[in-house]
Amino acid sequence: MMRQLDALQRQSVRKSLGDDLLLRPQEAAEFLGVETATLDFWRSRVRGRGPDFVRIGARQGRIRYSLRALRAYARERTETF
């Protein structure tokens, strides 16, 4: 029961955060349809190529991507014919 409540609470928090929700690299990669290694490459070797990200913590802190940044990144690269 407690585990279900925690899951419901997390789901509620995710909904309330909307575009400000911070996703792990694995979740961000899934959202964009790329491999996690691709995000790593864009972040570490090709500045400005990938979506904006935040580093939480010390110099080697955890990487997170806002849903807003991922949507903007995808929108900027949308091609219409």
C-alpha angles and dihedrals in degrees: 000000000000092000091052091050091051090051091050091048091050090048090051092050091049091053093048093050093055111169091001091066111122116222130200116243091257091055092044091051090051091049091053096039095239135114121267087240089061091057089047090052094048091048098046107031111020108048113205094015099098134047121289114270140184128228112215116201132001127353091291092040128150117288120228134176123210116229087232091058092048093050091048091049092051092044092051090054098045111121123204125195 
